[in-house]
Amino acid sequence: MELTILIFREIEYLDKWKGSMIECVVKTLA
């Protein structure tokens, strides 16, 4: 159970990181 929450948190963190990376690229291109 705890392991599932840990994995979910890590995926959520990665999604936020990818989101900020994409945001940076969009700002650079815009």
Biopython code that builds the backbone (N, CA, C, O; Angstrom):
import numpy as np
from Bio.PDB.StructureBuilder import StructureBuilder

atoms = [
    (1, "MET", "N", (0.847, -1.202, 0.000)),
    (1, "MET", "CA", (0.000, 0.000, 0.000)),
    (1, "MET", "C", (0.887, 1.260, 0.000)),
    (1, "MET", "O", (0.693, 2.163, -0.813)),
    (2, "GLU", "N", (1.848, 1.304, 0.910)),
    (2, "GLU", "CA", (2.729, 2.476, 0.976)),
    (2, "GLU", "C", (3.546, 2.616, -0.304)),
    (2, "GLU", "O", (3.793, 3.724, -0.779)),
    (3, "LEU", "N", (3.960, 1.477, -0.856)),
    (3, "LEU", "CA", (4.765, 1.493, -2.079)),
    (3, "LEU", "C", (3.976, 2.104, -3.228)),
    (3, "LEU", "O", (4.528, 2.848, -4.039)),
    (4, "THR", "N", (2.676, 1.788, -3.297)),
    (4, "THR", "CA", (1.835, 2.336, -4.365)),
    (4, "THR", "C", (1.757, 3.856, -4.248)),
    (4, "THR", "O", (1.835, 4.568, -5.249)),
    (5, "ILE", "N", (1.601, 4.349, -3.014)),
    (5, "ILE", "CA", (1.524, 5.805, -2.792)),
    (5, "ILE", "C", (2.851, 6.448, -3.193)),
    (5, "ILE", "O", (2.873, 7.528, -3.784)),
    (6, "LEU", "N", (3.959, 5.773, -2.864)),
    (6, "LEU", "CA", (5.283, 6.285, -3.194)),
    (6, "LEU", "C", (5.444, 6.419, -4.701)),
    (6, "LEU", "O", (5.915, 7.442, -5.198)),
    (7, "ILE", "N", (5.044, 5.364, -5.428)),
    (7, "ILE", "CA", (5.140, 5.377, -6.891)),
    (7, "ILE", "C", (4.240, 6.475, -7.464)),
    (7, "ILE", "O", (4.634, 7.193, -8.382)),
    (8, "PHE", "N", (3.037, 6.595, -6.918)),
    (8, "PHE", "CA", (2.100, 7.606, -7.410)),
    (8, "PHE", "C", (2.674, 9.003, -7.224)),
    (8, "PHE", "O", (2.568, 9.851, -8.110)),
    (9, "ARG", "N", (3.290, 9.238, -6.055)),
    (9, "ARG", "CA", (3.893, 10.546, -5.788)),
    (9, "ARG", "C", (5.030, 10.822, -6.752)),
    (9, "ARG", "O", (5.195, 11.944, -7.229)),
    (10, "GLU", "N", (5.822, 9.783, -7.038)),
    (10, "GLU", "CA", (6.959, 9.958, -7.950)),
    (10, "GLU", "C", (6.463, 10.288, -9.354)),
    (10, "GLU", "O", (7.035, 11.143, -10.031)),
    (11, "ILE", "N", (5.396, 9.610, -9.795)),
    (11, "ILE", "CA", (4.820, 9.876, -11.122)),
    (11, "ILE", "C", (4.287, 11.311, -11.162)),
    (11, "ILE", "O", (4.476, 12.023, -12.148)),
    (12, "GLU", "N", (3.623, 11.728, -10.084)),
    (12, "GLU", "CA", (3.079, 13.081, -10.015)),
    (12, "GLU", "C", (4.214, 14.099, -10.106)),
    (12, "GLU", "O", (4.092, 15.116, -10.788)),
    (13, "TYR", "N", (5.321, 13.815, -9.410)),
    (13, "TYR", "CA", (6.486, 14.702, -9.424)),
    (13, "TYR", "C", (7.072, 14.795, -10.829)),
    (13, "TYR", "O", (7.409, 15.881, -11.299)),
    (14, "LEU", "N", (7.189, 13.650, -11.494)),
    (14, "LEU", "CA", (7.738, 13.622, -12.855)),
    (14, "LEU", "C", (6.842, 14.405, -13.812)),
    (14, "LEU", "O", (7.333, 15.114, -14.690)),
    (15, "ASP", "N", (5.516, 14.271, -13.635)),
    (15, "ASP", "CA", (4.584, 14.994, -14.502)),
    (15, "ASP", "C", (4.759, 16.495, -14.317)),
    (15, "ASP", "O", (4.733, 17.245, -15.292)),
    (16, "LYS", "N", (4.939, 16.940, -13.076)),
    (16, "LYS", "CA", (5.135, 18.367, -12.813)),
    (16, "LYS", "C", (6.446, 18.833, -13.433)),
    (16, "LYS", "O", (6.525, 19.926, -13.995)),
    (17, "TRP", "N", (7.493, 17.980, -13.324)),
    (17, "TRP", "CA", (8.801, 18.322, -13.881)),
    (17, "TRP", "C", (8.710, 18.441, -15.402)),
    (17, "TRP", "O", (9.240, 19.380, -15.996)),
    (18, "LYS", "N", (8.022, 17.464, -16.027)),
    (18, "LYS", "CA", (7.845, 17.505, -17.483)),
    (18, "LYS", "C", (7.056, 18.748, -17.873)),
    (18, "LYS", "O", (7.371, 19.405, -18.866)),
    (19, "GLY", "N", (6.037, 19.067, -17.093)),
    (19, "GLY", "CA", (5.204, 20.237, -17.368)),
    (19, "GLY", "C", (6.023, 21.515, -17.344)),
    (19, "GLY", "O", (5.871, 22.364, -18.223)),
    (20, "SER", "N", (6.894, 21.664, -16.346)),
    (20, "SER", "CA", (7.708, 22.869, -16.254)),
    (20, "SER", "C", (8.737, 22.911, -17.381)),
    (20, "SER", "O", (9.060, 23.984, -17.890)),
    (21, "MET", "N", (9.254, 21.735, -17.774)),
    (21, "MET", "CA", (10.207, 21.679, -18.876)),
    (21, "MET", "C", (9.539, 22.127, -20.173)),
    (21, "MET", "O", (10.098, 22.925, -20.926)),
    (22, "ILE", "N", (8.335, 21.607, -20.429)),
    (22, "ILE", "CA", (7.587, 21.971, -21.638)),
    (22, "ILE", "C", (7.273, 23.467, -21.606)),
    (22, "ILE", "O", (7.345, 24.147, -22.629)),
    (23, "GLU", "N", (6.921, 23.975, -20.412)),
    (23, "GLU", "CA", (6.599, 25.396, -20.263)),
    (23, "GLU", "C", (7.812, 26.249, -20.634)),
    (23, "GLU", "O", (7.680, 27.262, -21.321)),
    (24, "CYS", "N", (8.996, 25.829, -20.175)),
    (24, "CYS", "CA", (10.234, 26.555, -20.494)),
    (24, "CYS", "C", (10.479, 26.555, -21.998)),
    (24, "CYS", "O", (10.853, 27.582, -22.564)),
    (25, "VAL", "N", (10.273, 25.415, -22.649)),
    (25, "VAL", "CA", (10.497, 25.303, -24.095)),
    (25, "VAL", "C", (9.510, 26.201, -24.836)),
    (25, "VAL", "O", (9.882, 26.892, -25.784)),
    (26, "VAL", "N", (8.255, 26.186, -24.399)),
    (26, "VAL", "CA", (7.236, 27.014, -25.057)),
    (26, "VAL", "C", (7.584, 28.491, -24.915)),
    (26, "VAL", "O", (7.440, 29.257, -25.868)),
    (27, "LYS", "N", (8.042, 28.895, -23.726)),
    (27, "LYS", "CA", (8.409, 30.302, -23.505)),
    (27, "LYS", "C", (9.595, 30.676, -24.383)),
    (27, "LYS", "O", (9.663, 31.791, -24.899)),
    (28, "THR", "N", (10.530, 29.742, -24.553)),
    (28, "THR", "CA", (11.708, 30.020, -25.379)),
    (28, "THR", "C", (11.308, 30.164, -26.849)),
    (28, "THR", "O", (11.831, 31.029, -27.552)),
    (29, "LEU", "N", (10.389, 29.327, -27.312)),
    (29, "LEU", "CA", (9.963, 29.364, -28.711)),
    (29, "LEU", "C", (9.050, 30.555, -28.977)),
    (29, "LEU", "O", (9.083, 31.135, -30.062)),
    (30, "ALA", "N", (8.240, 30.917, -27.997)),
    (30, "ALA", "CA", (7.266, 31.998, -28.193)),
    (30, "ALA", "C", (7.946, 33.350, -28.377)),
    (30, "ALA", "O", (7.268, 34.362, -28.553)),
]
sb = StructureBuilder()
sb.init_structure("model")
sb.init_model(0)
sb.init_chain("A")
sb.init_seg("    ")
for serial, (resi, resn, name, xyz) in enumerate(atoms, 1):
    if name == "N":
        sb.init_residue(resn, " ", resi, " ")
    sb.init_atom(name, np.array(xyz, "f"), 0.0, 1.0, " ", f" {name:<3s}", serial, name[0])
structure = sb.get_structure()
